[in-house]
């Protein structure tokens, strides 16, 4: 995590600048503590430090994963929507209300991805 958040790291753009420096300082301090006093620390202290780290680290990792893989998912989504629309045109038992419902749901998805 440390190398990924530092300058030129793969996740440096996915953590706010205002919290990056304090987070890295805390992370380095925790690593030093872990190899020193933390080696024999109670499990509660280890869990506390781990949870403190995760509060900031996990959202940054989640943003990185989302934005680096979103393009693949959007392409699959668009292909799926095209198939759904083509299939909906061939189904003669769909009412106009049902077709409108399908189009409305597709519009919600499109709006989400366009943000």
Contact map, one row per residue, 1 for C-alpha under 8 A:
1111100000000000000000000000000000000000000000000000000010000000000000000000000000000000000000000000000000000000000
1111110000000000000000010011000000000000000000000000000000000000000000000000000000000000000000000000000000000000000
1111110010000000000000000000000000000000000000000000000000000000000000000000000000000000000000000000000000000000000
1111110111110000000000000000000000000000000000000000000000000000000000000000000000000000000000000000000000000000000
1111111111111010000100010000000000000000000000000000000000000000000000000000000000000000000000000000000000000000000
0111111110010000000000010000000000000000000000000000000000000000000000000000000000000000000000000000000000000000000
0000111110010000000000000000000000000000000000000000000000000000000000000000000000000000000000000000000000000000000
0001111111010000000000000000000000000000000000000000000000000000000000000000000000000000000000000000000000000000000
0011111111110000000000000000000000000000000000000000000000000000000000000000000000000000000000000000000000000000000
0001100111111000000000000000000000000000000000000000000000000001000000000000000000000000000000000000000000000000000
0001100011111110000000000000000000000000000000000000000000011001000000000000000000000000000000000000000000000000000
0001111111111110000000000000000000000000000000000000000000000000000000000000000000000000000000000000000000000000000
0000100001111111000000000000000000000000000000000000000000000000000000000000000000000000000000000000000000000000000
0000000000111111000000000000000000000000000000000000000000011011000000000000000000000000000000000000000000000000000
0000100000111111101100000000000000000000000000000000000000010000000000000000000000000000000000000000000000000000000
0000000000001111111100000000000000000000000000000000000000000000000000000000000000000000000000000000000000000000000
0000000000000011111110000000000000000000000000000000000000000000000000000000000000000000000000000000000000000000000
0000000000000001111110000000000000000000000000000000000000000000000000000000000000000000000000000000000000000000000
0000000000000011111111100000000000000000000000000000000000000000000000000000000000000000000000000000000000000000000
0000100000000011111111110000000000000000000000000000000000000000000000000000000000000000000000000000000000000000000
0000000000000000111111111000000000000000000000000000000000000000000000000000000000000000000000000000000000000000000
0000000000000000001111111100000000000000000000000000000000000000000000000000000000000000000000000000000000000000000
0000000000000000001111111110000000000000000000000000100100000000000000000000000000000000000000000000000000000000000
0100110000000000000111111111000000000000000000000000000000000000000000000000000000000000000000000000000000000000000
0000000000000000000011111111100000000000000000000000000000000000000000000000000000000000000000000000000000000000000
0000000000000000000001111111110000000000000000000000000000000000000000000000000000000000000000000000000000000000000
0100000000000000000000111111111000000000000000000000100000000000000000000000000000000000000000000000000000000000000
0100000000000000000000011111111100000000000000000000000000000000000000000000000000000000000000000000000000000000000
0000000000000000000000001111111110000000000000000000000000000000000000000000000000000000000000000000000000000000000
0000000000000000000000000111111111000000000000001000000000000000000000000000000000000000000000000000000000000000000
0000000000000000000000000011111111100000000000000000000000000000000000000000000000000000000000000000000000000000000
0000000000000000000000000001111111110000000000000000000000000000000000000000000000000000000000000000000000000000000
0000000000000000000000000000111111111110000000000000000000000000000000000000000000000000000000000000000000000000000
0000000000000000000000000000011111111110000000000000000000000000000000000000000000000000000000000000000000000000000
0000000000000000000000000000001111111110000000000000000000000000000000000000000000000000000000000000000000000000000
0000000000000000000000000000000111111110000000000000000000000000000000000000000000000000000000000000000000000000000
0000000000000000000000000000000011111111100000000000000000000000000000000000000000000000000000000000000000000000000
0000000000000000000000000000000011111111100001000000000000000000000000000000000000000000000000000000000000000000000
0000000000000000000000000000000011111111100000000000000000000000000000000000000000000000000000000000000000000000000
0000000000000000000000000000000000001111110000000000000000000000000000000000000000000000000000000000000000000000000
0000000000000000000000000000000000001111111011000000000000000000000000000000000000000000000000000000000000000000000
0000000000000000000000000000000000000001111111000000000000000000000000000000000000000000000000000000000000000000000
0000000000000000000000000000000000000000111111100000000000000000000000000000000000000000000000000000000000000000000
0000000000000000000000000000000000000000011111110000000000000000000000000000000000000000000000000000000000000000000
0000000000000000000000000000000000000000111111111000000000000000000000000000000000000000000000000000000000000000000
0000000000000000000000000000000000000100111111111100000000000000000000000000000000000000000000000000000000000000000
0000000000000000000000000000000000000000001111111110000000000000000000000000000000000000000000000000000000000000000
0000000000000000000000000000000000000000000111111111000000000000000000000000000000000000000000000000000000000000000
0000000000000000000000000000010000000000000011111111100000000000000000000000000000000000000000000000000000000000000
0000000000000000000000000000000000000000000001111111110000000000000000000000000000000000000000000000000000000000000
0000000000000000000000000000000000000000000000111111111000000000000000000000000000000000000000000000000000000000000
0000000000000000000000000000000000000000000000011111111100000000000000000000000000000000000000000000000000000000000
0000000000000000000000100010000000000000000000001111111110000000000000000000000000000000000000000000000000000000000
0000000000000000000000000000000000000000000000000111111111100000000000000000000000000000000000000000000000000000000
0000000000000000000000000000000000000000000000000011111111100000000000000000000000000000000000000000000000000000000
0000000000000000000000100000000000000000000000000001111111110000000000000000000000000000000000000000000000000000000
1000000000000000000000000000000000000000000000000000111111111000000000000000000000000000000000000000000000000000000
0000000000000000000000000000000000000000000000000000011111111100000000000000000000000000000000000000000000000000000
0000000000000000000000000000000000000000000000000000011111111110000000000000000000000000000000000000000000000000000
0000000000100110000000000000000000000000000000000000000111111111000000000000000000000000000000000000000000000000000
0000000000100100000000000000000000000000000000000000000011111111100000000000000000000000000000000000000000000000000
0000000000000000000000000000000000000000000000000000000001111111110000000000000000000000000000000000000000000000000
0000000000000100000000000000000000000000000000000000000000111111111000000000000000000000000000000000000000000000000
0000000001100100000000000000000000000000000000000000000000011111111100000000000000000000000000000000000000000000000
0000000000000000000000000000000000000000000000000000000000001111111110000000000000000000000000000000000000000000000
0000000000000000000000000000000000000000000000000000000000000111111111000000000000000000000000000000000000000000000
0000000000000000000000000000000000000000000000000000000000000011111111100000000000000000000000000000000000000000000
0000000000000000000000000000000000000000000000000000000000000001111111100000000000000000000000000000000000000000000
0000000000000000000000000000000000000000000000000000000000000000111111111000000000000000000000000000000000000000000
0000000000000000000000000000000000000000000000000000000000000000011111111100000000000000000000000000000000000000000
0000000000000000000000000000000000000000000000000000000000000000001111111110000000000000000000000000000000000000000
0000000000000000000000000000000000000000000000000000000000000000000011111111000000000000000000000000000000000000000
0000000000000000000000000000000000000000000000000000000000000000000011111111100000000000000000000000000000000000000
0000000000000000000000000000000000000000000000000000000000000000000001111111110000000000000000000000000000000000100
0000000000000000000000000000000000000000000000000000000000000000000000111111111000000000000000000000000000000000000
0000000000000000000000000000000000000000000000000000000000000000000000011111111100000000000000000000000000000000000
0000000000000000000000000000000000000000000000000000000000000000000000001111111110000000000000000000000000000000000
0000000000000000000000000000000000000000000000000000000000000000000000000111111111000000000000000000000000000000000
0000000000000000000000000000000000000000000000000000000000000000000000000011111111100000000000000000000000000000000
0000000000000000000000000000000000000000000000000000000000000000000000000001111111110000000000000000000000000000000
0000000000000000000000000000000000000000000000000000000000000000000000000000111111111000000000000000000001000000000
0000000000000000000000000000000000000000000000000000000000000000000000000000011111111100000000000000000000000000000
0000000000000000000000000000000000000000000000000000000000000000000000000000001111111110000000000000000000000000000
0000000000000000000000000000000000000000000000000000000000000000000000000000000111111111000000000000000000000000000
0000000000000000000000000000000000000000000000000000000000000000000000000000000011111111100000000000000000000000000
0000000000000000000000000000000000000000000000000000000000000000000000000000000001111111110000000000000000000000000
0000000000000000000000000000000000000000000000000000000000000000000000000000000000111111111000000000000000000000000
0000000000000000000000000000000000000000000000000000000000000000000000000000000000011111111001000010000000000000000
0000000000000000000000000000000000000000000000000000000000000000000000000000000000001111111100000000000000000000000
0000000000000000000000000000000000000000000000000000000000000000000000000000000000000111111100000000000000000000000
0000000000000000000000000000000000000000000000000000000000000000000000000000000000000011111111000000000000000000000
0000000000000000000000000000000000000000000000000000000000000000000000000000000000000000111111000000000000000000000
0000000000000000000000000000000000000000000000000000000000000000000000000000000000000000001111100000000000000000000
0000000000000000000000000000000000000000000000000000000000000000000000000000000000000001001111110110000000000000000
0000000000000000000000000000000000000000000000000000000000000000000000000000000000000000000011111110000000000000000
0000000000000000000000000000000000000000000000000000000000000000000000000000000000000000000001111111000000000000000
0000000000000000000000000000000000000000000000000000000000000000000000000000000000000000000000111111100000000000000
0000000000000000000000000000000000000000000000000000000000000000000000000000000000000000000001111111110000000000000
0000000000000000000000000000000000000000000000000000000000000000000000000000000000000001000001111111111000000000000
0000000000000000000000000000000000000000000000000000000000000000000000000000000000000000000000011111111100000000000
0000000000000000000000000000000000000000000000000000000000000000000000000000000000000000000000001111111110000000000
0000000000000000000000000000000000000000000000000000000000000000000000000000000000000000000000000111111111000000000
0000000000000000000000000000000000000000000000000000000000000000000000000000000000000000000000000011111111100000000
0000000000000000000000000000000000000000000000000000000000000000000000000000000000000000000000000001111111110000000
0000000000000000000000000000000000000000000000000000000000000000000000000000000000000000000000000000111111111000000
0000000000000000000000000000000000000000000000000000000000000000000000000000000010000000000000000000011111111100000
0000000000000000000000000000000000000000000000000000000000000000000000000000000000000000000000000000001111111110000
0000000000000000000000000000000000000000000000000000000000000000000000000000000000000000000000000000000111111111000
0000000000000000000000000000000000000000000000000000000000000000000000000000000000000000000000000000000011111111100
0000000000000000000000000000000000000000000000000000000000000000000000000000000000000000000000000000000001111111110
0000000000000000000000000000000000000000000000000000000000000000000000000000000000000000000000000000000000111111111
0000000000000000000000000000000000000000000000000000000000000000000000000000000000000000000000000000000000011111111
0000000000000000000000000000000000000000000000000000000000000000000000000100000000000000000000000000000000001111111
0000000000000000000000000000000000000000000000000000000000000000000000000000000000000000000000000000000000000111111
0000000000000000000000000000000000000000000000000000000000000000000000000000000000000000000000000000000000000011111
